[in-house]
Amino acid sequence: MRQFYSLDLLAIMFSLGCLPLLFLPYLLSDWLWYGIAIILIMLMLVVPVKLHNILSIFIVLGLGFLWSTAYSKQYLSSISPYIDKQLVVKAKIVNINTRQTAIDPYYLSCSVFSISDVMLPNSIPISVYWDKPDLPKSGQIWQLTLKTKVVHSYLNEGGFDSQRFSIANRSLLSAKLIDAKLVDSKSDLRQFITDSALSYIDLFRYRGILYALAFGDRSQLDDSHRVVMKQTGIAHLMAISGMHILVVFGLSCFMVKVLLFFIPKRFIYFFVPIIIGWLCALFYAWLTGFNPPTLRAILALSIWIYLRYTKHHISAWQKVNRIIALLLLFDPLMILSESFWLSCYAVISLIFWFDWLPLPKAVKNKKRWYVVRLLHLQFGLTLLLLPIQFLVFQGVSAVSILTNLIAIPVISLFTFPSVLLALIFSIINCFSIALWFWLIADKSLQWLFFNLNWLNWLWLNIPSEFYWLSLLGWLGVVIMRTGIWHHFSITLLAILAILVTPFFKQQHYRWRLDMLDVGHGLAIVIHDGKSAILYDTGANWETSSAMERVIIPFLQWHNLNVQGIIISHQHNDHVGGLKLLQQVYPKAWLMSSSSDLNNNYPCLADNRINWNDLTFNILWPNKLVKYAQNEDSCVIQVTDGHFSVLLTGDLERNQEYQLITKYRNQLASTILQIPHHGSSTSSSYAFLNHVKPLKSLASTSRYNPWKLPSNKVIKRYQDLHLDYYVTARTGQISLFFNKHTWKLKTMRDEIKPRWYHDWFGSFPIYE
């Protein structure tokens, strides 16, 4: 028993050793890494033998740390030589093709095994932007001419961290396709299975979800379905993960056990259903592409089967602990994956819930109490999953208990088994039977979404400062089970007081300005911690917008109420998110230099607006126009009496000269928003000499086709010894103003410094 305990303790320490990957600002240098390794070796040699048991705990902790950091560094170094290069490669197609025709460009996953006819020791995954009429199929070999780049993403508070996601999912490289030539047209078994099901699935309304459940391909999910699933808390059911692998395993085991009834006893072996079930689960994981969550699930299932059927009897806690340690030993970068944390956290929550607040035996053992048992399970999961739910989704569905009570049985008992059986009959070409099973799957989804649309009425966005309140569920369970309120009531009151401190939080700044990282565009939030004014709203794209992906999540993260909107001019990269912002904040007033927009305040020179302790002095333009262009940009100087910020939109050189003529030294400002994203048609020497900013901020995208900010403009700032920051490199830029001091912080370096952010930021911002 002592041996098992020590093994579990070592597993915990190894996992804890990998944990710093989540928050390390930089990876260890080679010298420091070897220094720590030498210290660990010396400790083993010097410390007395009787202390080795205690020392082994700390050595395993150190080994976990060294292994995880070395693994991460080796992975990054294997990718770095191929970034920002034009390469001629041979690649095997990884994506299954679920499209009948090539209508819109899409990203295609490939595995590069040869560069310039030189075979690689290990294949490199790459995502290619495919805009050709051909439809590559899984298993085919193509010769591709690519312009590679590292995946870039927006880096803001409250937003999805795609850089972390790319590291965790081995999807760092992407590429623009220059030329493509088919080398080997033979597709693989995955594509054959997919092709056999395509003609069926395309007949149905919920084809996107059927593709997701059958093949793990979520690229064709309807946007309206995505929103409903997220807001009702059932999105996890449509991403291939542990639940689906377990259903395949359980269903296969059951079918094999049924078949064994018709086989003579001498041919029946205890492990046959388990082995066949595991093989079926492995086959399904392969069919869905061995994506990271699926791979983790099949590894966890394999380890669980081994631990379950060995001679040693260990608890559920021990199994989970060892599985987590072995998974991190296999791939330490899993610790960066949100799906890894969701899976582990959910299992741990389940074990904790049933250990600490189990149902009475009378209820547990009676079939008619099924609904009560299901409610007990769902309520416990919802309560205990709140911390991870808040961190990952920045909110929670108020109806998730009810929707999951409906969705989990429908998906696990009807939809998913029907999809699996439909696949089997599609492969063997039993048309009528296959069609019936696809129809059952589609009708079950139709009924499910009918209920979800009716129940989708309350999604709660949770500001970051209230995340501590999510721990009340865990605290409540511990208090109820242990009865510690009898002796530690004062301690409990102190804990409760700490948890409710967000309601009485004091701001550490008087006012704040954030230039958000929205790619090519502009969005600036000026706020006091409660209410905000926006200067520009970012771009609107084909399927999404900066407002939806970046700006609104930032506003909700900080619990800000938008009171005013200022639009500099009407180009898409500045006004694209206006309609959506006005839908979310309908009471916000609007100011612009366009007579076509429904302005509450016109943006005209010499006008002034007072908001809280700030004054917004309008410097340009002199007249309203029907459609506001760059030269009509609404130029505003925001001041608190001590410090000022000059917001310029996309102002051009001619207008800069006119401002100099009219205002001269009044243009002097603490901070300058660099005009027109750093285009060479603005930021004249004369203008910069009159503004004399201490810091200058430019909002640009990485790899932008205009190569902004231009080298000429950068040289001007350098010649005048002016500090400048570019969102393409720094991510979100935040300025904190107090009465007599101010401070600048960037997302990459100060707000959320991480080793992977530092690595992404080290590359050039354009080719």
Rosetta blueprint (number, residue, H / E / L):
1 M L
2 R H
3 Q H
4 F H
5 Y H
6 S H
7 L H
8 D H
9 L H
10 L H
11 A H
12 I H
13 M H
14 F H
15 S H
16 L H
17 G H
18 C H
19 L H
20 P H
21 L H
22 L H
23 F L
24 L L
25 P L
26 Y L
27 L L
28 L L
29 S L
30 D H
31 W H
32 L H
33 W H
34 Y H
35 G H
36 I H
37 A H
38 I H
39 I H
40 L H
41 I H
42 M H
43 L H
44 M H
45 L H
46 V H
47 V L
48 P L
49 V H
50 K H
51 L H
52 H H
53 N H
54 I H
55 L H
56 S H
57 I H
58 F H
59 I H
60 V H
61 L H
62 G H
63 L H
64 G H
65 F H
66 L H
67 W H
68 S H
69 T H
70 A H
71 Y H
72 S H
73 K H
74 Q H
75 Y H
76 L H
77 S H
78 S H
79 I H
80 S H
81 P H
82 Y H
83 I L
84 D L
85 K L
86 Q E
87 L E
88 V E
89 V E
90 K E
91 A E
92 K E
93 I E
94 V L
95 N L
96 I L
97 N L
98 T L
99 R L
100 Q L
101 T L
102 A L
103 I L
104 D L
105 P L
106 Y E
107 Y E
108 L E
109 S E
110 C E
111 S E
112 V E
113 F E
114 S E
115 I E
116 S L
117 D L
118 V E
119 M E
120 L E
121 P E
122 N E
123 S E
124 I E
125 P E
126 I E
127 S E
128 V E
129 Y E
130 W E
131 D L
132 K L
133 P L
134 D L
135 L L
136 P L
137 K L
138 S L
139 G L
140 Q L
141 I E
142 W E
143 Q E
144 L E
145 T E
146 L E
147 K E
148 T E
149 K E
150 V E
151 V L
152 H L
153 S L
154 Y L
155 L L
156 N L
157 E L
158 G L
159 G L
160 F L
161 D L
162 S H
163 Q H
164 R H
165 F H
166 S H
167 I H
168 A H
169 N L
170 R L
171 S L
172 L L
173 L E
174 S E
175 A E
176 K E
177 L E
178 I E
179 D E
180 A E
181 K E
182 L E
183 V E
184 D E
185 S L
186 K L
187 S L
188 D L
189 L H
190 R H
191 Q H
192 F H
193 I H
194 T H
195 D H
196 S H
197 A H
198 L H
199 S H
200 Y H
201 I H
202 D L
203 L L
204 F L
205 R L
206 Y L
207 R H
208 G H
209 I H
210 L H
211 Y H
212 A H
213 L H
214 A H
215 F H
216 G L
217 D L
218 R L
219 S L
220 Q L
221 L L
222 D L
223 D H
224 S H
225 H H
226 R H
227 V H
228 V H
229 M H
230 K H
231 Q H
232 T L
233 G L
234 I L
235 A H
236 H H
237 L H
238 M L
239 A L
240 I L
241 S L
242 G H
243 M H
244 H H
245 I H
246 L H
247 V H
248 V H
249 F H
250 G H
251 L H
252 S H
253 C H
254 F H
255 M H
256 V H
257 K H
258 V H
259 L H
260 L H
261 F L
262 F L
263 I L
264 P L
265 K H
266 R H
267 F H
268 I L
269 Y L
270 F L
271 F L
272 V H
273 P H
274 I H
275 I H
276 I H
277 G H
278 W H
279 L H
280 C H
281 A H
282 L H
283 F H
284 Y H
285 A H
286 W H
287 L H
288 T L
289 G L
290 F L
291 N L
292 P H
293 P H
294 T H
295 L H
296 R H
297 A H
298 I H
299 L H
300 A H
301 L H
302 S H
303 I H
304 W H
305 I H
306 Y H
307 L H
308 R H
309 Y L
310 T L
311 K L
312 H L
313 H L
314 I L
315 S L
316 A H
317 W H
318 Q H
319 K H
320 V H
321 N H
322 R H
323 I H
324 I H
325 A H
326 L H
327 L H
328 L H
329 L H
330 F H
331 D L
332 P H
333 L H
334 M H
335 I H
336 L H
337 S L
338 E H
339 S H
340 F H
341 W H
342 L H
343 S H
344 C H
345 Y H
346 A H
347 V H
348 I H
349 S H
350 L H
351 I H
352 F H
353 W H
354 F H
355 D H
356 W H
357 L L
358 P L
359 L L
360 P L
361 K H
362 A H
363 V H
364 K H
365 N L
366 K L
367 K H
368 R H
369 W H
370 Y H
371 V H
372 V H
373 R H
374 L H
375 L H
376 H H
377 L H
378 Q H
379 F H
380 G H
381 L H
382 T H
383 L H
384 L H
385 L L
386 L H
387 P H
388 I H
389 Q H
390 F H
391 L H
392 V H
393 F H
394 Q L
395 G E
396 V E
397 S E
398 A L
399 V L
400 S H
401 I H
402 L H
403 T H
404 N H
405 L H
406 I H
407 A H
408 I H
409 P H
410 V H
411 I H
412 S H
413 L H
414 F H
415 T H
416 F H
417 P H
418 S H
419 V H
420 L H
421 L H
422 A H
423 L H
424 I H
425 F H
426 S H
427 I H
428 I L
429 N L
430 C L
431 F H
432 S H
433 I H
434 A H
435 L H
436 W H
437 F H
438 W H
439 L H
440 I H
441 A H
442 D H
443 K H
444 S H
445 L H
446 Q H
447 W H
448 L H
449 F H
450 F H
451 N H
452 L H
453 N H
454 W H
455 L H
456 N L
457 W L
458 L L
459 W E
460 L E
461 N E
462 I L
463 P L
464 S H
465 E H
466 F H
467 Y H
468 W H
469 L H
470 S H
471 L H
472 L H
473 G H
474 W H
475 L H
476 G H
477 V H
478 V H
479 I H
480 M H
481 R H
482 T H
483 G L
484 I H
485 W H
486 H H
487 H L
488 F L
489 S H
490 I H
491 T H
492 L H
493 L H
494 A H
495 I H
496 L H
497 A H
498 I H
499 L H
500 V L
501 T H
502 P H
503 F H
504 F H
505 K L
506 Q L
507 Q L
508 H L
509 Y L
510 R L
511 W E
512 R E
513 L E
514 D E
515 M E
516 L L
517 D L
518 V L
519 G L
520 H L
521 G L
522 L L
523 A L
524 I E
525 V E
526 I E
527 H E
528 D L
529 G L
530 K L
531 S E
532 A E
533 I E
534 L E
535 Y E
536 D L
537 T L
538 G L
539 A L
540 N E
541 W L
542 E L
543 T L
544 S L
545 S E
546 A H
547 M H
548 E H
549 R H
550 V H
551 I H
552 I H
553 P H
554 F H
555 L H
556 Q H
557 W H
558 H L
559 N L
560 L L
561 N E
562 V E
563 Q E
564 G E
565 I E
566 I E
567 I E
568 S L
569 H L
570 Q L
571 H L
572 N H
573 D H
574 H H
575 V H
576 G L
577 G L
578 L H
579 K H
580 L H
581 L H
582 Q H
583 Q H
584 V H
585 Y L
586 P L
587 K L
588 A L
589 W E
590 L E
591 M E
592 S E
593 S L
594 S E
595 S L
596 D L
597 L L
598 N L
599 N L
600 N L
601 Y E
602 P E
603 C L
604 L L
605 A L
606 D L
607 N L
608 R E
609 I E
610 N E
611 W E
612 N L
613 D L
614 L E
615 T E
616 F E
617 N E
618 I E
619 L E
620 W E
621 P L
622 N L
623 K L
624 L L
625 V E
626 K L
627 Y L
628 A L
629 Q L
630 N H
631 E H
632 D H
633 S L
634 C L
635 V E
636 I E
637 Q E
638 V E
639 T E
640 D L
641 G L
642 H L
643 F L
644 S E
645 V E
646 L E
647 L E
648 T L
649 G L
650 D L
651 L L
652 E L
653 R H
654 N H
655 Q H
656 E H
657 Y H
658 Q H
659 L H
660 I H
661 T H
662 K H
663 Y H
664 R H
665 N H
666 Q H
667 L H
668 A L
669 S L
670 T L
671 I E
672 L E
673 Q E
674 I L
675 P H
676 H H
677 H H
678 G H
679 S L
680 S L
681 T L
682 S L
683 S L
684 S L
685 Y H
686 A H
687 F H
688 L H
689 N H
690 H H
691 V H
692 K L
693 P L
694 L L
695 K E
696 S E
697 L E
698 A E
699 S L
700 T L
701 S L
702 R L
703 Y L
704 N L
705 P L
706 W L
707 K L
708 L L
709 P L
710 S L
711 N H
712 K H
713 V H
714 I H
715 K H
716 R H
717 Y H
718 Q H
719 D H
720 L L
721 H L
722 L L
723 D E
724 Y E
725 Y E
726 V E
727 T H
728 A H
729 R H
730 T H
731 G L
732 Q L
733 I E
734 S E
735 L E
736 F E
737 F E
738 N L
739 K L
740 H L
741 T L
742 W E
743 K E
744 L E
745 K E
746 T E
747 M H
748 R H
749 D H
750 E H
751 I H
752 K L
753 P L
754 R L
755 W H
756 Y H
757 H H
758 D H
759 W H
760 F H
761 G H
762 S L
763 F L
764 P L
765 I L
766 Y L
767 E L
